[in-house]
Amino acid sequence: MTFTLLFLLLVHPVHETFSEIEWNPKTKRLEVALRLDVLDEQWIKRQSSNVEPERNWQLNYLKNKFRVTNPAERGQPATSIYHWVGRQEKGAHAWWYFEIEPADGNMPQWIQQRMLEKRESDYTHRIMVLAGSAKRSINLSTRKNKARLDQAKDDARNKATDS
């Protein structure tokens, strides 16, 4: 019985992404390193190819799903510009590196992560907020996909928990 339970826990898929974000005051951009499962990346690419051209499919997806400013109103200028830095594959994961440049040049106050919500309903998005030597964490999910960055918990004192 114990072996069966342990086996089921081990084979149960973990649905999560992990991000490290850091504000760069010189460039006035939020620098992001996002880790996701390669199978999830392939799913995103298939979904994106149905809607938009192959070129820049990652950034087009991120603009709608990984936000730090409200979307622009119709006919208005963009509230953020997304810059693709690159991609790296490590084992079963892909790392996406990109920057978000808020149009107002101010450091973002909140973050919203809605990636993969149409793939599975139980994703957890772990976000590590880096600020010099300090690290703070936020967990987002389908139920709670947005949080203020100043509500991040100090990682030195707390394990990653919902903030």
C-alpha positions as CSV (number, residue, x, y, z in Angstrom):
1,M,0.0,0.0,0.0
2,T,2.7,2.5,1.0
3,F,4.7,1.6,-2.2
4,T,1.7,2.2,-4.4
5,L,1.0,5.6,-2.8
6,L,4.7,6.6,-3.1
7,F,4.7,5.5,-6.8
8,L,1.6,7.5,-7.6
9,L,3.1,10.6,-6.0
10,L,6.3,10.2,-8.0
11,V,4.6,9.7,-11.4
12,H,2.0,12.4,-10.8
13,P,3.1,15.2,-13.1
14,V,4.1,18.5,-11.5
15,H,2.6,21.4,-13.4
16,E,4.7,24.4,-12.7
17,T,6.9,27.2,-14.1
18,F,9.7,28.9,-12.3
19,S,10.8,32.5,-12.9
20,E,13.5,34.8,-11.6
21,I,12.8,38.5,-12.1
22,E,14.9,41.5,-11.4
23,W,14.4,45.2,-12.1
24,N,17.3,46.8,-13.9
25,P,17.2,50.6,-13.0
26,K,19.8,51.4,-15.7
27,T,17.8,50.0,-18.6
28,K,14.4,50.5,-16.9
29,R,13.5,46.9,-17.8
30,L,12.3,43.9,-15.8
31,E,14.8,41.1,-16.6
32,V,13.1,37.6,-16.6
33,A,14.5,34.1,-16.7
34,L,11.6,31.7,-17.1
35,R,11.9,27.9,-16.8
36,L,9.2,25.6,-18.2
37,D,8.9,22.0,-19.2
38,V,9.9,21.3,-22.9
39,L,6.5,19.6,-23.4
40,D,4.7,22.7,-22.2
41,E,6.9,24.8,-24.5
42,Q,5.9,22.6,-27.5
43,W,2.2,22.9,-26.5
44,I,2.5,26.7,-26.4
45,K,4.1,26.7,-29.8
46,R,1.3,24.5,-31.3
47,Q,-1.3,26.8,-29.8
48,S,0.5,29.9,-31.0
49,S,1.0,28.7,-34.6
50,N,-2.8,28.4,-34.9
51,V,-3.2,32.1,-34.1
52,E,-0.1,34.0,-35.1
53,P,2.9,33.8,-37.5
54,E,5.9,31.5,-36.5
55,R,8.1,34.5,-35.9
56,N,8.2,35.8,-32.3
57,W,5.6,33.3,-31.1
58,Q,7.2,33.3,-27.6
59,L,7.0,37.0,-27.2
60,N,3.4,37.1,-28.6
61,Y,2.4,34.5,-26.0
62,L,4.2,36.3,-23.1
63,K,2.6,39.6,-23.9
64,N,-0.8,38.1,-23.1
65,K,0.2,35.7,-20.3
66,F,3.1,37.2,-18.3
67,R,2.2,40.8,-17.5
68,V,3.4,43.6,-15.3
69,T,1.3,46.4,-16.9
70,N,-2.3,46.4,-18.0
71,P,-2.9,45.7,-21.7
72,A,-3.1,48.7,-24.0
73,E,-6.6,50.0,-24.8
74,R,-7.6,49.6,-28.4
75,G,-5.9,52.2,-30.6
76,Q,-3.6,53.2,-27.7
77,P,0.2,52.7,-27.5
78,A,1.6,49.6,-25.8
79,T,2.0,49.8,-22.1
80,S,5.0,47.5,-22.2
81,I,7.6,46.5,-24.8
82,Y,8.8,42.9,-24.7
83,H,12.4,42.1,-25.7
84,W,13.5,38.6,-26.5
85,V,17.0,37.7,-25.2
86,G,17.2,34.0,-25.9
87,R,16.4,30.4,-25.1
88,Q,18.4,27.6,-23.5
89,E,17.4,24.0,-23.2
90,K,18.6,22.1,-20.1
91,G,17.4,18.5,-19.8
92,A,13.6,18.4,-19.7
93,H,13.3,22.2,-19.3
94,A,13.6,25.2,-21.5
95,W,14.7,28.6,-20.2
96,W,13.3,31.7,-21.8
97,Y,15.1,34.9,-21.3
98,F,13.3,38.1,-22.0
99,E,12.9,41.7,-20.7
100,I,9.7,43.7,-20.1
101,E,10.1,47.5,-20.6
102,P,7.2,49.4,-19.1
103,A,6.3,52.4,-21.3
104,D,6.3,54.7,-18.3
105,G,9.8,53.7,-17.3
106,N,8.7,52.9,-13.7
107,M,9.4,49.7,-11.8
108,P,6.3,47.4,-12.0
109,Q,4.2,47.2,-8.8
110,W,2.5,43.8,-9.6
111,I,2.9,40.7,-11.7
112,Q,0.3,38.5,-13.4
113,Q,1.2,35.0,-14.7
114,R,-1.5,33.1,-16.7
115,M,0.7,30.8,-18.8
116,L,-0.6,27.3,-19.6
117,E,-4.0,27.9,-18.0
118,K,-5.7,26.3,-21.0
119,R,-3.4,23.3,-20.8
120,E,-4.0,22.3,-17.2
121,S,-6.0,23.9,-14.4
122,D,-3.5,23.2,-11.6
123,Y,-0.4,25.0,-12.6
124,T,1.8,26.8,-10.0
125,H,3.9,29.7,-11.2
126,R,6.8,30.2,-8.7
127,I,8.4,33.6,-9.1
128,M,11.6,34.6,-7.3
129,V,11.9,38.4,-7.0
130,L,15.6,39.3,-6.9
131,A,16.7,42.6,-5.4
132,G,20.5,42.7,-4.9
133,S,21.3,40.0,-2.3
134,A,17.7,39.8,-1.2
135,K,15.3,37.1,-2.6
136,R,11.6,37.2,-2.2
137,S,9.1,34.7,-3.6
138,I,5.5,34.6,-5.0
139,N,3.4,31.7,-5.9
140,L,0.6,32.2,-8.5
141,S,-2.0,29.8,-9.8
142,T,-5.1,29.7,-11.8
143,R,-7.1,30.7,-8.7
144,K,-4.7,33.6,-7.9
145,N,-2.8,34.7,-11.0
146,K,-1.8,38.2,-9.9
147,A,0.0,39.7,-6.9
148,R,1.7,42.9,-5.9
149,L,5.5,42.6,-6.0
150,D,5.8,44.2,-2.5
151,Q,3.7,41.3,-1.1
152,A,6.5,38.8,-2.0
153,K,7.7,36.8,1.0
154,D,11.3,36.9,2.2
155,D,12.8,33.6,1.1
156,A,15.3,33.6,3.8
157,R,12.6,33.3,6.5
158,N,9.8,31.4,4.6
159,K,9.5,28.5,2.3
160,A,7.7,29.4,-1.0
161,T,4.1,29.8,-0.1
162,D,1.1,31.7,-1.5
163,S,1.5,35.4,-0.8
